[in-house]
Amino acid sequence: MKKLLLFPLLLVIGWSKGIAQPTSQTVVAVGANWKFLNENGDQGTAWRNETFNDASWSSGPSPLGYSPNNEDAASTTICNGCTGCSCSNCAPDCNTKRITTYFRHQFTLSDPSGTFLMRYQRDDGIVIYVNGVEVHRENLPAPPATITYSTTATAIPSNAEELAWVSVPQAALNGRFKAGNNLIAVEIHQAGSGSSDIRFSMEVARSGPLVRGPYLQMGTPTDMTLRWRTSTASTGRIRYWTSEPGSLTSNADESAATTEHEKRLTGLSPSTRYNYSIGTTDGGVLQASADNYFITPPQPGTARKTRIWSLGDFGTGNARQVNVKNGFKTFAGTDYIDMWLWLGDNAYSITGTKDGQDSVYQLNVFNIYGPDRFMKQTPFYATPGNHDYYSTEARRVDHDIDYFDIVSNFRGGSANDKEEYYSFNHGNIHIVSLDSYGYESGQGTAIFSPNGPQMTWLKTDLAAAKSNPSIAWVIVFFHHPPYTKGTHDSDTEADLINIRQQVVPILDQYNVDLVLAGHSHVYERTKLMKGHTGLSNTFNPSVHNAPPANNEPTPNMYYKSRTASTNEGIMYIVNGTGGAAGKGSIPQHPAMDISLDEGGSLYLEIDGNQLTGKFIAIDGTTKDQFAIVKTGAVANSTNTLLGEAAGSALATSSQQNTMVGFQAGLNTTSSANLMLGYRAGLSNTSGQFNSFIGVQAGLNNTTGSSNYFFGTNSGLANITGTGNYFLGDNAGGGNTGGSFNIYIGANSGNGANVNGDNNLAVGFEAGRANVAGINNTFIGFRADAGANGLSNATAIGNNAKVNVSNAVVLGNGANVGIGNSAPTARLHVTTGVANQSGVRLENLTSASPASALNQTKFLTVDGSGNLILASTTSGGRIAAEAESLWQRKGRYLTSQADNAVIIGSNVSRTPAGYRLYVQEGILTEKVKVAVKNTAEWSDHVFAPTYKLVPLAEVEQHIQRHGHLPGVPSAKQMVEQGNDLHRTDAKLLEKIEELTLYVIELSRKNQELERKVEQLQQAKAPTQH
């Protein structure tokens, strides 16, 4: 193997300057001389013809172009009016370039036969003509648009793109070259006259006669086998390279000429994309395209997303086969497929041939799948079916079939020198292929003899996989199914009965997860099952299916413990609908969960602890979908998982998660989440920094992050909301996307469409009607909004309701006391020192109707401490006709003999100890309550001597009294009113106590994580 250091971006399809290639194969080489013209303007169309006289044009080897400081390393510099070169009719100046530059190259062919391959570099747009006929254009208006001298390019390639090689479709070149003289004419178009650079280079080669392939076999993290067939003998060469900058191109050459080419590439890197081309050691190129690449498997035991295409009974050459293939192409899109499993009966007979012969494989397999990317990119792993054995007894005995010449199977897994059965690992997946039709050596006509070589090998192989802690999944495939009621019947056919009786018990004994088969031309799938070796009428779901906790606790979801000492069940799939026809309608085998009689194929995707399967119909749609989840597997050592299916979807990059409880964090793939409780955080996928504690806490959260939900069903409906704090059963239950809300108390914020941001609700059912509200505060039993869409609204007190934005409501029919403990009025203000009133009102709203007198009225306090209504027009006293407003009983404003003031009608006096009574309430923008000393505030909670009441006692108090300790009951609030000073201090005291409880809970959780980690470490040596 010889490595050549080449200019990296010349390697897209494997040709390069510097590799010796005979003239008969390389038609136009990189470095060939080209005539070019960047002067004299529009050349019309005559320049494209062979007879055009280009003697006056400049010439030079490719690549040609110009760029600042020649940074693109052009071999020939094209003058452009800038300093450093001169031309007779250049562009006006360095900043005004010609839009179009012309190139011509003539060459002679003695024989124009064969397939031509053309590739080029361009900056910006390009049109290519061969012998006067346009064959390709790029980055210019599409046909039938006419390209003129002034047509500007429609795209500007990046620096990397202008150096990349682009291939012309082979079909566009067919029949364009002729014996004798040939002309390639090219025009490069700039995107604008101010362009700083231009580039052009081209290479043309003639390919050899490729008959079959290339196709890939036996991929490992460091090796890959490539095979192909040619019509004449040649010594093959594979050129391969990675996409990394500065990549080396390697040549893998065969040692002798042959038509059957097979070369194993070694020394590859795991999980790496390799581009390749196939050709000959004399420089010929057989195939080189953007589809020619493969990705090596990951290191053993590495969990990498793996995509598998499974196809059975497909090589028929009929419309169903083509439609199934096209349906899967539609489904797969551009996704890379890592493995392709052939389930047997890969090639059916055609006129004049027998089943499974090489000619049938050519016509019905390679000719059909060869043009598609899967054959070029994805290694296939096959098992033989009865048609691959030519459906004859003689071939079952001697195994002399073309299949073994066409397919290169592993000879391994556990020690084994047979190609008929083998196994291999792909990352954390163990794949086993068995031969269900060929007779075994030394066993007469027996298949799967219990003590025969194949079953002996199988038990050894599966035991090794079971004892390997890096293997998370075991898939076994063979042709004949143990259970089917399709075009074959497993109750009546001896081969199928034999498999059920001899093979199934061995599969049950080890950690096999999935069994794939074909033969029956239908799609059938079981649930997880084990232990059934009898006829279909003996199948008993309660005995042979795994328990409900494993089988579909949610539809089409199945769960298995990776650490279970015995296998919890196997899913069996019959997938024989890749081409062969069914029979229209089929009965359903009792073990089957679904049975379909239509064309299709099976797609498997394995990502970490989850295997997802989909049956893809001929139109590309999914007709069946299921998932098997492995529980008890820790994807990353920094995660702590405890409970059935907890954290089952964690990826290898997920870390620092703690998930405890049935299905806690089931779908999480992110990091730094705490989920404790039955189904806590069940739907979370990418959300992170969440803490969900309680039964179904955060159940529907998918992407929301930095949320804290404590309590049964707290945050139940939250999906994308972020930065929320919900404490209490059903707290925040109505929030789906709102963020930065605090809901404390059972059912607080638990209402339909309560989905705003920056809201605070404290108390039982507080804030339940806050629909689309933002920046609101509700404190107290059922304190809430009285209208939708409020903002900056506050309601404090038992059943307090606020109906408008930018408003504060205190209580609901309750008295508010300031400076006293027993208010007897809606607002009861008490001051202990005369003439030092606790109330001051300024800039009051004027009376209605407006008048000069009304607009100047205001309230003040006279020298005796009385509240009076004064006017600037009356010397500090209102007019005589209005004096009754403040001097007479039964009016709006009354002054009492004891210096108290009453606002309202039919009120005799204020309660003792108060100086102001307002009958209808007060509307003000600001109220300030003085705090006399620090002892009246709540900082004592954080004192070292403060004793936090145990939560159990708090719970008992709540159950007994219906409210928190030290917090007034609803009855007390009704009877005594809401003392704002004491209420604020008490609420802050409870919040600070809550903070201490959370800190204490965090410490306990850390200790729990430490103990769980110790338990896992202690148990680790016995896990499988």
Secondary structure, DSSP 8 states (H G I E B T S, - for coil): -EEE---GGG-SSS--TTS---TTTEEE-TT-EEEEE-SSS--TTGGGSTT---TTSEEEESSEEE-GGGTT--SEE---SSTT---TT--SBTTB--SEEEEEEEEEES---SEEEEEEEEESEEEEEETTEEEEEESS--TTS---TT---S----HHHHHS-EEE-HHHHTTT--SEEEEEEEEEE-SSTT-S-EEEEEEEEEE--EEEEEEEE---SS-EEEEEEEEEEE-EEEEEEESSTT--EEEEE-SS-EEEEEEEE-S--TT-EEEEEEEETTS-EEE--TT-EEE---STT----EEEEEE-S-TT-SHHHHHHHHHHHHHHTT----EEEE-S------TT--TT-HHHHIIIIIHHHTTSHHHHHS-EEE---TTTTTT-HHHHHH---THHHH------SSS---SSSEEEEETTEEEEE--SSS--TTSTT-SS-TTSHHHHHHHHHHHHHHT-TT--EEEEE-SS-SS-BSSSBTTT-HHHHHHHHHTHHHHHHTT--EEEE-SSSSEEEE-SB----S-GGG--HHHHB--TTTB-SSTTEEEEETT-SS---BEEEEE--SSS---S-----TTEEEEE-S-EEEEEEEETTEEEEEEEETTS-EEEEEEEEEES--SSTT-EEESTTTTTT--TT--S-EEESTTTTTT--SSS-EEESTTTTTT-SS--S-EEESTTTTTT-SS--S-EEESTTTTTT-SS--S-EEESTTTTTT-SS--S-EEESTTTT-STT---SS-EEESTTTTTT-TT-BS-EEESTT-EESSTT-BS-EEESTT-EE-SSS-EEE-SS--EEES-SS--SSEEE--SSTT--S----S----SS--HHHHTEEEEE-TTS-EEEEETTTTTS--GGGTHHHHSTTSSEEE-TTS-EEESSS-----TT-SEEESS----S--------GGGSSGGGGSTT-----HHHHHHHHHHHSS-TTS--HHHHHHH---HHHHHHHHHHHHHHHHHHHHHHHHHHHHHHHHHHHHHHHHGGG--
